[in-house]
Amino acid sequence: MEKNYKDTLLIYQTDFEMKADLKLKESKIQNKWLSEKIYNKRLKQVKNRPTFTLHDGPPYANGNIHVGHSLNKILKDFIVRWKNQIGFNSNYIMGWDTHGLPIETAIAKTGVDRKTLSPVTFREMCKNYALEQISIQSEQFKRLGIFTDYDVKYITLTQDFENSELNLYLKMIEKQLIYRDLKPIFWSPSSESALAEAEIEYAEVKSPSIYVACQIKDEKFENTYFVVWTTTPWTIPGNQLIAIASDLEYVQISVKNDSRYFIIANDLLQIVSETIGWEEVKVINKYKGIELKGINYHHPWYEQKTGFTVIGDHVTSESGTGLVHTAGGFGEDDFKIVKENNLEAFAPIDKQGKFDVTVNDKKLEGVFYEDANKIIGEYLSKKNLLLKLKFIKHSYPHDWRTKKPVMWKATHQWFIGLDKVKKEIDKVIVENVKTNPEWSKERLRNIIKDRNDWTISRQRLWGVPIIAFFDKQKNPHIEFEVVKYAIDVIKQKGTNVWFELPADDFLPEKYRNQGWTKEKDILDVWFDSGSSNIALEQNFNLQRPFDVYLEGNDQYRGWFNSSMINSVIFDGKPAYKELLTHGMTNDEKGKKMSKSIGNTIDPLVIADELGADILRLWVLSTDFTDDQRIGNEILKQVSESYRKIRNTMRFILSNLVDFDPNLNYKKDLEEVDLFALHNLSITKDKIKQAFENYQFNNVFKLINNYITNDLSSFYLDFIKDIIYVEAKDSIRRRQVQTVMYEQLWALLDMLKPILIHTVEEVYTHMKNIKKEDSIHLVDWKEQSFIQKDEFVNRWNAVLALRNDVNEALEKARNEKIIKKGFEAKIFIQLKKDFDYIKKIKDLYQILIVNSIEFISGEENINYKVANVSVELKQGLKCQRCWAIFDNLIDDICQRCHEVIN
């Protein structure tokens, strides 16, 4: 009767489950971290180390987090955890942006009319809403496992933050950089506010383009009309001048079936004639542009008004007619030319985008500007001045929040004049800032170079007030002494008082009782968030410049930009030392995610169905510097990678159950063990370098490669014969356990910033070691097992032989010669250069075959190292280890007999 030897094998079990069940386990682990204040314990541990600060760009406090938020926060979490692990004190303080239009809009959607409430009541409603949103988003970031103290955060609405922002504002007043002027700015009717360039995005629109005839008043040009072209018919009532190019040639023409003469640029004659449908076009006269300067014409809209021609450097013959309709109230170049010609810009449109009373025309008064296009077109046609109407598609600026078109509109606004400081800012960037990718430094420099003025005023209520006054004659006052006094009052009482107390309460005594009033506008929210680096230094005792900023690549025109401007103006320091950018997150097909399309993916659903660790592993796998893709199929692949990682750690854990590193650790190891540890060190060094260079997708590849090739396919494969079969305390078994112990620590180190919940779970199941309260209180373990080149080359040759052997074994299995590798007797004919392989100890075990016979001679070797042939080992199968032998003792081999007896 055969004995059952299975119970004599050392196949241990671990409580670490094969089934991940992350959705259930992660919340429990997170609760443990929070209740035991693991983050705070970590900060206490590292308090005397060199600091490394990643400054969190504030997400807007409105709505649930999306997958882009999760990518951003998880990338930051990788860096913070990594830096704390390798010897730094990296304190991560999350922040929120809380002022401005979207919150006002959210309150309005609840049925509240801000115009019927007191300003302070409305502001309090906005504040409460923002704090609610922060609470929701904070819980959502918590679900992703972000390593921070959730009770310590910066919020742009708190008094300490607003005070820091006003300190910066005062510094700008002191440097005489802030001024008020009538200028054309981007105006958003949908937001009822001025916008900065950073708040503009471009989208294709279909617009009516019109060719308009403007009759010349000069007798020398009897019955002659200038032809202008515009894609904004609604600006025709605002026409003040026609701009021409001094060096272009212009022609006076006659056309069939029209008694009038027309003037346009000669270069554009053919295309304009085709577009309008002119036939039998004849050139009557030719003029240089300079000859046409100063000619009066009848206004195309108003009967009693006239305009005149001026030279414009911006006029070309690339499009239009070579004569540019100029409305000083509605364009940047237009405004400049109108001002140069001593005219006041005319902008008869209110903040909602409707024509106001100053248009002096009942047909247009109260009409939304886009709706006026039809009215204007029909009226010009009735006057026989509309030569052609044609719809065209073109790129047009939009409000990036409301997604609706904006206009250029001349209004009185507050500006920061950047001309005085641009050179200093550029010098600071060139000398002190590193960017990743490297080319993006030029992008940042160019965006700041192209900014002349920053429009910082917003016509809203919810925000930090612009501290400025107007005297009885409506002249603005921002003298340093006046502003400082007002800010000191606000610092004591909070910004709400600006909206409820009279102006005199904020003025030094000598300015009181003179009828002064306060500015009602608030500061641009980019001014808010751009001052966060100063607020963190002043309120959290962190040192500027911060080590890293990491945000989406849309922030060059936003937070990266405003932070650098504000910081350099404040005290000459850059806001950051290094700038990292990530791309946008798209769906599986590369399409932009959109609620209307229905292709959005909720990161919290991923966390609750698959686990936050799966989402984090997806982030690791992406090239974050480019746009990324996410979807069910991609997440399946990531889950498969996770399963391999988990099962590998489970295998090692189960085979270390009886291993006590204090008692069983072996320093004298076999060569194959040393080679495995050498590979461990090489991998760890590469991963350290990849983390340092923020090449996270390379970390993903290195970990997968290590687990697949070095562990699963090599070391952890052949040692099963040792770990299960040898005697519990045999030297060889303890040797391979020593290696596995080091391999487990290496995996934990490499995965600690990434699979934060899984490594914690593994750590709790490790036996016979002294533990911290959390693995996230454990530093990077130095594991330096590097071997000399000669040794490594020798063992790389063994691996190459192993590949040749595996190929031969696979062929033998296909030909039904063997079923399993351990049944095979192999014959190896080595190339002469690899003769040393014959001396490798227990080579049969490493190659997982029954036995090896070396054949002499090296002719006709077609493989890299050796020719390999395979035959079935004839003999008796050991009933304990299943290997085949010539002789057995009571159904088992000599080794097994010695072990169990």
Summary of the structure (lengths in Angstrom):
residues: 901
radius of gyration: 37.8
end to end distance: 19.0
largest distance: 128.3
contacts: 2932
relative contact order: 0.11
helix: 44%
strand: 20%
